[in-house]
Structures are given as C-alpha cells and as structure tokens.
Amino acid sequence: MESTATIALDRSTQLKAFDETKTGVKGLVDAGISEIPAIFHAPPATIATSPKPPSSSHFTIPTIDLQGGSTDDSTSRRNLVEKIGDAAERWGFFQVINHGISLVVMERMREGVREFHEQDPEVRKVFYSRDPSNKMVPVYSSNFDLYSSPAANWRDTLGCFTAPDPPRPEDLPAACGEVMIEYSKEVMKVGKMLFGLLSEALGLNINHLKDMDCANSLLLLGHYYPPCPQPDLTLGLTKHSDNSFLTVLLQDHIGGLQVLHDQYWVDVPHVPGALVVNVGDLLQLITNGKFISVEHRVLANGAGPRISVACFFSSYLMENPRVYGPIKELLSEQNPPIYRETTITEYSNFYRSKGFDGTSGLLYLMI
C-alpha cells in the first residue's frame, strides 16, 4: 500500500506535468483521453447532488427586466429597486434582461473566447502564466489554485483587468482582444446601473456604492469547459462564493451552473439574451450581511464546450489602500457590525491562498 507521502509526491508530479504542458484541459481533450487524470478526481462529497428542489417559484432564479432602469418614472424605478433588493437579499443571484448590451456583442464575446481556446496551442502558450499579479495583460491558465486545491477543475481560463486601465491593444489576443474591451465597456455601464439600484435598495443615495469605488475595477475571465469523458468524477468549478462586489456572467446554452439555495442545488437556466448577476463577498461585507454572497458551482458535462464570460467588479490583487467594512449608515444597536474592516488586497490574498476549499472566505472576517 502506498504511503501518504508517496501519493502526495505522485500527485505533485502529475500537477507539475499537467501545468508544464501549458495547454490546459483542452490539451487533454485534444490528446483523445477517455479517462480523466487522477488530479481531476473530486472528493465524492463535493460532487454529490442534494435532493432535487421542489418544483415551485421559490426555487426559480429571479429574472428581472431592467427596462426603464435609468428613467425618471418613479413608480417603475421603485418597483425595480424592490425587485433587485429582494433578489440580492434572498437569493444573491438573479438574471437581468433588457440590460442594454446587444445580442451581437454578447455573441461575439462568447465566440471570441471559444476561438482563443480552440486556436493552435502554440499561440495559446504565449499567454500562459501562473503569476497572479500579472493581470494587466491577458493571462491564460488552468485552475488558479491548481497546486492547493483538493482536485483540479475541468476548465481553462483567459483573463485580464479591463478597467480602470485597459490593456494595450498590442498585448491582447488576436482572437478576442477587440471584443474584450468593447464588451467590458458595456458591462461597466450595466454595473453602474446595478450599483445605483442596489444603493437605493439599501435606503442610501443612488451614488453611494459607486462613490465607494465598487464600480471602478473590472476583471474579465473567459472560461472554457471542454466536454468531459467522465463528468461524474469531476467538476467544472468547485463550490465557492465570489471575491467581488458584483459578478456579471455571460453564459451559453450548455448549462451546469448551480446555486446553493436553502440546501438545494438549483440550476441557473440559460435565458436567451440574459446576463447572470450575483452578489460577491465584498458586497456582503459592506452591507453587513444584508445582501448575500452565495455558494455556486459548475458541473462537468459530456456535452460542450461550455463557454462563459465572468466579469468581476473588484480590484483583486491590484494595489488598493482603501479600507472596507460594513457601511456606517446601515449599522445600529440592533444591527452591529458582524465583519471587521479589511482591504481588497488583504482579502484577495487570503481568498487566493485558501483556494476553492468549499468554505466562505468571509468567515475570516467575522467579528
């Protein structure tokens, strides 16, 4: 029987070998594997599905129409604020339609991510890096927590910061660089609208969250989930909550995204033309737990590839001295602070070091 040390060494060797290919999960699929490597075998408890949620509206992700979100019609605006606030408080997840981004731009963004990941591997390798601070230029990798997580996820990623300072055009991949910048500008507009609505839902001035710089920085990640020959043994993305104020996700029709709601894994269905929005840890922190950053995951799939584009409103590991804690206007004797103050950089370093271990990073900040 192999010793624990031998198994650990063998795993370390396999991880290094996979990493050094610089072709990610897509490289394994291109090689024609029929069985996934052991480094992708997830602990059975993490793959297990809870009982199927009851078929009721209580277990349906809210879809909110943003039409009129920027108008002066007080009744329409009030209704929209109420819906957004309720979704952020009860679900932490919702879909938005009529958000202002054209179907053409959304499709070009999805296809750009696909084209990048499906191009000649030698071209992809140019962008391969494990340097977490190197996000000012596009970085391609597979599993940011590859060496620390219990199991690798069945997905590859291209990412970079697109705001406040977009990359130089010459640093961007030819396959999707132009549309990354175009799409990011549109997401910034949607984000600013959402932060205004969420500010009002908290009973604050419409600009409160924007004035806290919640909408200043944007990290774009283009995920590629290749078809998996043994989807019952691994995950596309392990259970986690997001290290952001808000996340805006563009997904395709393949499916697999699930949200943990009332102890049930609830599917987030593909709604044509919609964007998926979720509250991140930083928004739960500053609202003192009123808006919830919920855990979610992506199942591996025999079909595919699944393409998604996640935009995170957060400065992440960029230098940012601003200190964040529960908003003073929301606190009282009845609602004392439950989290200590932190910087985004401090929290992001902790979040990255723990990886997707199935626990909330906010436990680290609890008072």
Stockholm file with secondary structure:
# STOCKHOLM 1.0

chainA/1-367         MESTATIALDRSTQLKAFDETKTGVKGLVDAGISEIPAIFHAPPATIATSPKPPSSSHFTIPTIDLQGGSTDDSTSRRNLVEKIGDAAERWGFFQVINHGISLVVMERMREGVREFHEQDPEVRKVFYSRDPSNKMVPVYSSNFDLYSSPAANWRDTLGCFTAPDPPRPEDLPAACGEVMIEYSKEVMKVGKMLFGLLSEALGLNINHLKDMDCANSLLLLGHYYPPCPQPDLTLGLTKHSDNSFLTVLLQDHIGGLQVLHDQYWVDVPHVPGALVVNVGDLLQLITNGKFISVEHRVLANGAGPRISVACFFSSYLMENPRVYGPIKELLSEQNPPIYRETTITEYSNFYRSKGFDGTSGLLYLMI
#=GR chainA/1-367 SS CCCHHHHHHHHHHHHHHHHHHCSHHHHHHHTTCSSCCGGGCCCHHHHCCCCCCCSSGGGSCCEEECTTTTSCCHHHHHHHHHHHHHHHHHTSEEEEESCSCCHHHHHHHHHHHHHHHHSCHHHHHTTBCCCTTCCSSCEEESCTTTTTSSSCCSCEEEEEEEESSCCCGGGSCTTTHHHHHHHHHHHHHHHHHHHHHHHHHTTSCTTHHHHTTTTSCEEEEEEEECCCSCTTSCEEEEEECCSSSEEEEEECSSCCEEEEETTEEEECCCCTTCEEEEECHHHHHHTTTSSCCCCEEEECCSSCCEEEEEEEESCTTSCCCCEECSCGGGCCSSSCCCBCCEEHHHHHHHHHHHCSCSSCGGGGGBC
#=GC SS_cons         CCCHHHHHHHHHHHHHHHHHHCSHHHHHHHTTCSSCCGGGCCCHHHHCCCCCCCSSGGGSCCEEECTTTTSCCHHHHHHHHHHHHHHHHHTSEEEEESCSCCHHHHHHHHHHHHHHHHSCHHHHHTTBCCCTTCCSSCEEESCTTTTTSSSCCSCEEEEEEEESSCCCGGGSCTTTHHHHHHHHHHHHHHHHHHHHHHHHHTTSCTTHHHHTTTTSCEEEEEEEECCCSCTTSCEEEEEECCSSSEEEEEECSSCCEEEEETTEEEECCCCTTCEEEEECHHHHHHTTTSSCCCCEEEECCSSCCEEEEEEEESCTTSCCCCEECSCGGGCCSSSCCCBCCEEHHHHHHHHHHHCSCSSCGGGGGBC
//
